[in-house]
Amino acid sequence: MPEIRISEGESFESMLRRFTKRVQQEGILSESRRRQHFEPPTNLRKKKAAGKRRKSLKAQRKNM
């Protein structure tokens, strides 16, 4: 968890900007979105294979 210390005379808005920047840099929000809905590894493999199939079919249609 990122820790931000407010310095003397710093406004809340600037501290909040620093905090959001640090959260983005550490990838906390993207990680939480990724973990929000668990997907079993078998489903991930099936999606990856389906994507490869779609890509190869599209390439075949393009070459014809």
C-alpha positions as CSV (number, residue, x, y, z in Angstrom):
1,M,0.0,0.0,0.0
2,P,1.5,3.3,-1.0
3,E,2.1,5.7,1.9
4,I,2.1,9.5,1.3
5,R,3.1,11.9,4.0
6,I,1.7,15.4,3.8
7,S,4.4,18.1,4.0
8,E,4.1,21.4,5.9
9,G,1.8,23.9,4.0
10,E,0.8,21.3,1.3
11,S,-2.8,21.4,0.2
12,F,-5.0,18.3,0.3
13,E,-5.5,18.4,-3.5
14,S,-1.8,18.3,-4.2
15,M,-1.4,15.4,-1.7
16,L,-4.3,13.6,-3.3
17,R,-2.7,14.0,-6.8
18,R,0.6,12.6,-5.5
19,F,-1.3,9.7,-4.0
20,T,-3.2,8.9,-7.1
21,K,0.0,9.1,-9.2
22,R,1.7,6.6,-6.8
23,V,-1.2,4.2,-6.9
24,Q,-1.1,4.3,-10.8
25,Q,2.6,3.7,-10.8
26,E,2.4,0.7,-8.6
27,G,-0.5,-0.7,-10.6
28,I,-2.8,-1.3,-7.7
29,L,-6.1,-0.4,-9.5
30,S,-5.3,-2.5,-12.6
31,E,-4.4,-5.4,-10.3
32,S,-7.6,-5.1,-8.3
33,R,-9.7,-5.0,-11.6
34,R,-7.9,-8.1,-12.8
35,R,-8.6,-10.0,-9.6
36,Q,-12.2,-8.8,-9.3
37,H,-13.6,-11.8,-11.1
38,F,-11.6,-15.0,-10.8
39,E,-11.3,-17.0,-14.0
40,P,-10.0,-20.6,-13.8
41,P,-6.9,-21.3,-15.8
42,T,-8.8,-23.6,-18.1
43,N,-11.1,-20.8,-19.2
44,L,-8.0,-18.6,-19.8
45,R,-6.4,-21.2,-22.0
46,K,-9.7,-21.7,-23.9
47,K,-10.0,-17.9,-24.5
48,K,-6.4,-17.7,-25.7
49,A,-6.8,-20.6,-28.1
50,A,-10.0,-19.2,-29.5
51,G,-8.2,-15.9,-30.1
52,K,-5.4,-17.6,-31.9
53,R,-8.0,-19.5,-34.1
54,R,-9.8,-16.2,-34.9
55,K,-6.5,-14.5,-35.8
56,S,-5.4,-17.4,-38.1
57,L,-8.8,-17.5,-39.8
58,K,-8.6,-13.8,-40.4
59,A,-5.1,-14.1,-41.9
60,Q,-6.3,-16.9,-44.1
61,R,-9.3,-14.9,-45.4
62,K,-7.0,-11.9,-46.1
63,N,-4.5,-14.1,-48.1
64,M,-7.3,-15.4,-50.4
